[in-house]
Amino acid sequence: MTQLTIVANIIAKTDQIERVKTELLKLIDTTRAEDGCINYDLHQDNNNPAHFLFYENWASREQWRAHMDNQHLKDYLVATEGAVDSFSVNEMSPIG
């Protein structure tokens, strides 16, 4: 297995920041308990409070993919529908 690092950027609509933040925070404890989760850390930009970033490490890509199919992520998508301006995910591998 090869460790996978995920950097996910979520930009909330300016009038939906607290809603998105509340829903993102709900993901943390459940995700950290998942098989293969090494860390799952949420950050909020100091200059742009609408910008959230998850920095995640997973034991394997397969375990991250299983995470992406879990119900709590589906619930997040329903709860934040129309509240997010943009979302991007970068899959990265440690090299040094």
C-alpha positions as CSV (number, residue, x, y, z in Angstrom):
1,M,0.0,0.0,0.0
2,T,1.1,3.5,-0.8
3,Q,0.2,6.4,1.5
4,L,-2.1,9.0,-0.2
5,T,-2.3,12.7,0.8
6,I,-5.4,14.6,-0.1
7,V,-5.7,18.4,-0.2
8,A,-9.3,19.4,-0.6
9,N,-10.3,23.1,-1.0
10,I,-13.9,24.1,-0.3
11,I,-15.0,27.7,-1.0
12,A,-18.3,28.6,0.6
13,K,-20.6,31.2,-0.7
14,T,-20.1,34.3,1.4
15,D,-23.6,34.1,2.9
16,Q,-23.2,30.4,3.7
17,I,-19.8,30.3,5.6
18,E,-21.2,29.2,8.9
19,R,-23.5,26.6,7.4
20,V,-20.6,25.0,5.4
21,K,-18.3,25.2,8.4
22,T,-20.8,23.5,10.7
23,E,-21.3,20.7,8.2
24,L,-17.5,20.3,7.6
25,L,-16.9,20.0,11.3
26,K,-19.5,17.2,11.5
27,L,-17.3,15.1,9.2
28,I,-14.2,15.1,11.4
29,D,-14.8,12.6,14.2
30,T,-16.5,10.0,12.0
31,T,-13.8,10.2,9.3
32,R,-10.9,10.0,11.8
33,A,-12.3,6.7,13.1
34,E,-12.3,5.2,9.6
35,D,-10.0,2.4,8.6
36,G,-6.9,3.8,6.9
37,C,-7.3,7.4,8.1
38,I,-3.9,8.7,9.3
39,N,-5.0,12.3,9.8
40,Y,-8.0,14.4,8.7
41,D,-7.4,18.1,9.5
42,L,-9.7,21.0,8.7
43,H,-8.3,24.5,8.2
44,Q,-10.0,27.9,7.6
45,D,-8.2,30.7,5.8
46,N,-7.3,33.6,8.1
47,N,-7.9,36.2,5.4
48,N,-10.8,34.6,3.6
49,P,-13.2,32.8,6.0
50,A,-15.1,31.3,3.1
51,H,-12.0,29.1,2.2
52,F,-11.7,25.8,4.0
53,L,-9.0,23.2,3.4
54,F,-8.9,19.6,4.4
55,Y,-5.4,18.1,4.7
56,E,-5.7,14.3,4.9
57,N,-3.4,11.3,4.9
58,W,-4.7,7.8,4.1
59,A,-2.9,4.5,4.3
60,S,-4.0,3.8,0.7
61,R,-6.0,5.2,-2.1
62,E,-8.5,2.4,-1.8
63,Q,-9.2,3.3,1.8
64,W,-9.7,7.0,0.8
65,R,-12.1,5.9,-2.0
66,A,-14.1,3.9,0.6
67,H,-14.2,7.0,2.7
68,M,-15.6,9.0,-0.3
69,D,-18.5,6.5,-0.6
70,N,-19.6,6.7,3.1
71,Q,-23.0,8.0,4.1
72,H,-21.7,10.9,6.2
73,L,-20.2,12.5,3.0
74,K,-23.4,12.0,1.1
75,D,-25.2,13.7,4.0
76,Y,-22.7,16.6,3.9
77,L,-23.4,17.1,0.1
78,V,-27.2,17.2,0.7
79,A,-26.8,19.6,3.7
80,T,-24.5,22.0,1.8
81,E,-26.3,21.9,-1.6
82,G,-26.2,25.4,-3.1
83,A,-23.9,26.7,-0.4
84,V,-20.5,26.0,-2.0
85,D,-18.9,28.1,-4.7
86,S,-16.1,25.7,-5.6
87,F,-14.6,22.4,-4.5
88,S,-11.3,20.8,-5.6
89,V,-9.4,17.8,-4.6
90,N,-5.7,17.0,-5.2
91,E,-4.4,13.5,-4.7
92,M,-0.8,13.7,-3.8
93,S,2.1,11.3,-2.9
94,P,4.8,12.0,-0.4
95,I,8.2,12.3,-2.2
96,G,10.5,13.5,0.5
